Amino acid sequence: MFRTAELQRKLPKTDYHEQVPLLREDLLMTQMALREANFPVIVVFAGVDGAGKSETVNKLHEWLDSRWLVTHAFGEPSDEERDRPEYWRFWRDLPPRGRMGLFLSSWYSLPILDHVYGRSTLADFDERLERIKTFEQTLADGGALILKFWMHLSKDAQKERLRKLEKNPLLHWQISKRDWQHWELYDQFIAAAERPLSQHHRGQHHSRRDPFPPQRGPAAGQWRGGRVTDRQPGAAGCRAGRLAAGDHPVAAGYEQEPVPGGL
């Protein structure tokens, strides 16, 4: 599944800089139209450490009007959150109608981490994925448009990325022992991630949810530009194109060094 994201495809700098003004205009116009819509947009970023998730979110804040963006990243649940239903902490942070929410380390993180570290069986993992499916279906039934992106690097590219960040005097603090532990467990993480990508989160009856399209992150020492285009109306029932007179692409570009993050 991830092979197409490991083909070392490059976007020439000249092409990237030619497309940036149009992409930024389309993004901003789409965001302005969304303000008048009666539904929110939920964007979930997941992927391997160092693949550019945080950098993509930072770039979206740079290109869009941050006043109308809601951004959240979730770690281990607090004592208060453990006393509540599992999805309470996510539910309370969902964006209102007319706004876009960007989510890092979302409701997929803990199920994948628990399974990789042996804290849950395969049956438990599948059960939690089914609960995620129900949660997202509830949001979609309420009108939310959910877009999910998996940011990917090969194992060798991730190792190179982590080493480069570790040697950078301004960024080395971002790399911890846990990042290297995750790299050593790379194959287990990929195997766990393939379940939600390949099974019930792809192409079923969820009319307002798009599956994770794998996007290749920038490899260490190389310049990369990434682009993600929205589904046209009719594909997977996505209504994003109705926000404005035309079908505006929703894009995420990055040209700086990415900041590593969790799943």
TIDREN-166542 format. One record per residue (C-alpha): x, y, z; residue number from 1. Coordinates in nm, 4 decimals. Layout:
N
R        X        Y        Z num
R        X        Y        Z NUM
...
This chain:
263
R        X        Y        Z num
R   0.0000   0.0000   0.0000   1
R   0.2812   0.2412   0.0835   2
R   0.4980   0.1580  -0.2167   3
R   0.3591   0.4393  -0.4295   4
R   0.4538   0.6851  -0.1549   5
R   0.8141   0.5596  -0.1604   6
R   0.8867   0.6149  -0.5300   7
R   1.1062   0.9216  -0.4650   8
R   0.8843   1.1399  -0.6801   9
R   0.9900   1.5030  -0.6885  10
R   0.8134   1.8252  -0.7692  11
R   1.0589   2.0659  -0.9356  12
R   1.1064   2.3922  -0.7489  13
R   1.0022   2.5953  -1.0504  14
R   0.6740   2.4055  -1.0793  15
R   0.6135   2.4397  -0.7063  16
R   0.6670   2.8152  -0.7036  17
R   0.4425   2.8543  -1.0085  18
R   0.1620   2.6627  -0.8368  19
R   0.1915   2.8204  -0.4913  20
R   0.0079   3.1485  -0.5690  21
R  -0.2848   2.9633  -0.7281  22
R  -0.3005   2.7079  -0.4487  23
R  -0.2938   2.9762  -0.1819  24
R  -0.5689   3.1727  -0.3555  25
R  -0.7846   2.8614  -0.3957  26
R  -0.7330   2.7623  -0.0333  27
R  -0.8218   3.1068   0.0932  28
R  -1.1282   3.1350  -0.1293  29
R  -1.2435   2.7911  -0.0148  30
R  -1.1949   2.8904   0.3475  31
R  -1.3943   3.2097   0.2954  32
R  -1.6763   3.0122   0.1352  33
R  -1.6657   2.7596   0.4192  34
R  -1.7427   3.0377   0.6675  35
R  -2.0917   3.0580   0.5159  36
R  -2.1434   2.6796   0.5068  37
R  -2.3567   2.4867   0.7551  38
R  -2.0993   2.2161   0.8237  39
R  -1.7416   2.1951   0.9577  40
R  -1.4342   2.0442   0.7914  41
R  -1.2230   1.8045   0.9985  42
R  -0.8720   1.7318   0.8679  43
R  -0.6812   1.4457   1.0316  44
R  -0.3041   1.4138   0.9813  45
R  -0.1287   1.0902   1.0703  46
R   0.1895   0.9142   0.9630  47
R   0.5445   0.8232   1.0532  48
R   0.7628   1.0481   1.2661  49
R   0.9449   1.3134   1.0644  50
R   0.7207   1.2905   0.7574  51
R   0.6073   1.6532   0.7702  52
R   0.2752   1.6503   0.9537  53
R   0.3496   1.9446   1.1802  54
R   0.5167   2.1367   0.8992  55
R   0.2102   2.0896   0.6787  56
R  -0.0151   2.2218   0.9541  57
R   0.2187   2.5192   1.0044  58
R   0.2082   2.5877   0.6315  59
R  -0.1720   2.5804   0.6304  60
R  -0.1715   2.8364   0.9116  61
R   0.0651   3.0491   0.7055  62
R  -0.1490   3.0294   0.3936  63
R  -0.4944   3.0517   0.5514  64
R  -0.6648   3.2870   0.7936  65
R  -0.5719   3.1348   1.1307  66
R  -0.8672   3.3041   1.2991  67
R  -1.0917   3.0458   1.1353  68
R  -0.8694   2.7428   1.1979  69
R  -0.8912   2.5141   1.5007  70
R  -0.5775   2.3056   1.5649  71
R  -0.5338   2.0314   1.8248  72
R  -0.2750   1.7663   1.9076  73
R  -0.3485   1.4982   2.1651  74
R  -0.1109   1.3114   2.3922  75
R  -0.1828   1.0751   2.6773  76
R  -0.5260   1.1422   2.8320  77
R  -0.5335   1.3418   3.1560  78
R  -0.6906   1.2125   3.4778  79
R  -1.0049   1.4099   3.3968  80
R  -1.0193   1.2639   3.0463  81
R  -0.9747   0.9087   3.1749  82
R  -1.2856   0.9576   3.3903  83
R  -1.4878   1.0497   3.0814  84
R  -1.5938   0.8494   2.7752  85
R  -1.2998   0.7798   2.5447  86
R  -1.4051   1.0221   2.2720  87
R  -1.5113   1.3040   2.5016  88
R  -1.1798   1.4871   2.4705  89
R  -1.2026   1.4774   2.0902  90
R  -1.5694   1.5686   2.0779  91
R  -1.5257   1.8855   2.2831  92
R  -1.2526   2.0124   2.0474  93
R  -1.4365   1.9624   1.7187  94
R  -1.4658   2.2743   1.5015  95
R  -1.8014   2.4541   1.4770  96
R  -1.9899   2.5006   1.1531  97
R  -1.8058   2.7086   0.8997  98
R  -1.4607   2.6360   1.0379  99
R  -1.1809   2.3926   0.9690 100
R  -1.0214   2.1756   1.2380 101
R  -0.6679   2.0367   1.1969 102
R  -0.5933   1.7330   1.4142 103
R  -0.2520   1.5854   1.4944 104
R  -0.2214   1.2714   1.7076 105
R  -0.5934   1.2136   1.6759 106
R  -0.8213   0.9269   1.7762 107
R  -0.6064   0.6864   1.5710 108
R  -0.2874   0.7361   1.7736 109
R  -0.3497   0.5458   2.0962 110
R  -0.5078   0.2387   1.9324 111
R  -0.2071   0.2048   1.6997 112
R   0.0464   0.2707   1.9764 113
R  -0.1197   0.0250   2.2134 114
R  -0.1218  -0.2455   1.9492 115
R   0.2400  -0.1909   1.8416 116
R   0.3619  -0.1977   2.2026 117
R   0.1660  -0.5135   2.2762 118
R  -0.0872  -0.3540   2.5093 119
R  -0.3797  -0.4746   2.2998 120
R  -0.4545  -0.7845   2.0974 121
R  -0.5492  -0.7827   1.7321 122
R  -0.9126  -0.8382   1.8297 123
R  -0.8981  -0.5416   2.0699 124
R  -0.7349  -0.3298   1.7993 125
R  -1.0041  -0.4140   1.5462 126
R  -1.2744  -0.3380   1.8020 127
R  -1.1255   0.0067   1.8655 128
R  -1.1083   0.0705   1.4922 129
R  -1.4771  -0.0146   1.4676 130
R  -1.5483   0.2380   1.7403 131
R  -1.3528   0.4975   1.5432 132
R  -1.5626   0.4136   1.2404 133
R  -1.8802   0.4659   1.4425 134
R  -1.7463   0.7946   1.5841 135
R  -1.6621   0.9271   1.2372 136
R  -1.9940   0.8086   1.0972 137
R  -2.1711   1.0041   1.3706 138
R  -1.9781   1.3164   1.2716 139
R  -2.0508   1.2577   0.9028 140
R  -2.4202   1.2031   0.9735 141
R  -2.4189   1.5409   1.1464 142
R  -2.2845   1.7030   0.8296 143
R  -1.9103   1.7158   0.8971 144
R  -1.6694   1.6719   0.6065 145
R  -1.3766   1.4550   0.7233 146
R  -1.0474   1.4476   0.5291 147
R  -0.7667   1.2161   0.6431 148
R  -0.4051   1.2171   0.5251 149
R  -0.1249   0.9726   0.5980 150
R   0.2230   1.1318   0.5715 151
R   0.4737   0.8633   0.4800 152
R   0.8479   0.7991   0.4675 153
R   1.0332   0.4770   0.4013 154
R   1.2325   0.3338   0.6905 155
R   1.5642   0.4466   0.5414 156
R   1.4314   0.7957   0.4665 157
R   1.2944   0.8265   0.8194 158
R   1.6307   0.7267   0.9676 159
R   1.8050   0.9868   0.7552 160
R   1.5494   1.2495   0.8552 161
R   1.5869   1.1798   1.2274 162
R   1.9669   1.1897   1.2034 163
R   1.9583   1.5218   1.0210 164
R   1.7275   1.6752   1.2799 165
R   1.9400   1.5319   1.5602 166
R   2.2490   1.7060   1.4206 167
R   2.0736   2.0386   1.3769 168
R   2.1644   2.2614   1.6760 169
R   1.8281   2.4386   1.6555 170
R   1.6134   2.1279   1.6145 171
R   1.7938   1.8466   1.7945 172
R   1.5735   1.8902   2.1032 173
R   1.2805   1.7605   1.9007 174
R   1.4328   1.4109   1.8760 175
R   1.3967   1.1814   2.1755 176
R   1.4635   0.8176   2.2569 177
R   1.1005   0.7477   2.1784 178
R   1.1494   0.8617   1.8187 179
R   1.4242   0.6046   1.7759 180
R   1.2153   0.3403   1.9493 181
R   0.9418   0.4082   1.6983 182
R   1.1947   0.3797   1.4145 183
R   1.3059   0.0393   1.5432 184
R   0.9389  -0.0639   1.5445 185
R   0.8812   0.0799   1.1971 186
R   0.7561  -0.2438   1.0425 187
R   0.5114  -0.2994   1.3280 188
R   0.3775   0.0559   1.2942 189
R   0.3277   0.0175   0.9196 190
R   0.1514  -0.3168   0.9644 191
R  -0.0785  -0.1623   1.2255 192
R  -0.1462   0.1457   1.0113 193
R  -0.2409  -0.0644   0.7104 194
R  -0.5468  -0.2043   0.8892 195
R  -0.7468   0.1205   0.9091 196
R  -0.6177   0.2291   0.5673 197
R  -0.7033  -0.0911   0.3828 198
R  -1.0128  -0.2219   0.5571 199
R  -1.3264  -0.0410   0.6708 200
R  -1.1866   0.3119   0.6289 201
R  -1.1734   0.2845   0.2506 202
R  -1.4665   0.3030   0.0147 203
R  -1.7664   0.1988   0.2243 204
R  -2.0901   0.3838   0.2899 205
R  -1.9482   0.6773   0.4835 206
R  -2.0624   0.9568   0.2592 207
R  -1.8719   1.2420   0.4207 208
R  -1.5435   1.0673   0.5029 209
R  -1.2413   1.0403   0.2754 210
R  -0.9844   0.7645   0.3398 211
R  -0.6181   0.8295   0.4096 212
R  -0.4393   0.8916   0.0790 213
R  -0.0686   0.8207   0.1484 214
R   0.1422   1.1313   0.0903 215
R   0.5169   1.1103   0.0770 216
R   0.6932   1.3372   0.3225 217
R   1.0155   1.5218   0.2399 218
R   1.3254   1.3068   0.2688 219
R   1.6274   1.4330   0.4593 220
R   1.8554   1.6616   0.2625 221
R   1.6127   1.6960  -0.0251 222
R   1.3594   1.9617  -0.1173 223
R   1.0044   1.8405  -0.1521 224
R   0.6700   1.9941  -0.2372 225
R   0.3482   1.8131  -0.1575 226
R   0.0007   1.8672  -0.2946 227
R  -0.3271   1.7163  -0.1865 228
R  -0.6342   1.7840  -0.3970 229
R  -0.9886   1.7487  -0.2714 230
R  -1.2334   1.4931  -0.4074 231
R  -1.4643   1.6389  -0.6661 232
R  -1.8394   1.6474  -0.5886 233
R  -1.9845   1.3051  -0.6361 234
R  -1.6678   1.1190  -0.5424 235
R  -1.7236   0.9593  -0.2034 236
R  -2.0140   1.2005  -0.1654 237
R  -1.7772   1.4877  -0.0857 238
R  -1.9519   1.8269  -0.0996 239
R  -1.6399   2.0404  -0.0727 240
R  -1.6824   2.1636  -0.4288 241
R  -2.0156   2.3226  -0.3412 242
R  -1.8474   2.5787  -0.1203 243
R  -1.7761   2.8109  -0.4085 244
R  -1.8760   2.8603  -0.7683 245
R  -1.6016   2.6277  -0.8933 246
R  -1.4163   2.3240  -0.7667 247
R  -1.1272   2.4600  -0.5678 248
R  -0.8369   2.2299  -0.4814 249
R  -0.7466   2.1964  -0.1172 250
R  -0.3694   2.1722  -0.1050 251
R  -0.0967   2.1299   0.1498 252
R   0.2507   2.2357   0.0441 253
R   0.5736   2.2335   0.2350 254
R   0.9152   2.3558   0.1525 255
R   1.0819   2.3909   0.4917 256
R   1.2210   2.1248   0.7213 257
R   0.9363   1.9269   0.8830 258
R   0.8949   1.9020   1.2552 259
R   0.8624   1.5391   1.3665 260
R   0.5467   1.4402   1.5449 261
R   0.3697   1.1325   1.6712 262
R   0.1087   0.9330   1.4876 263
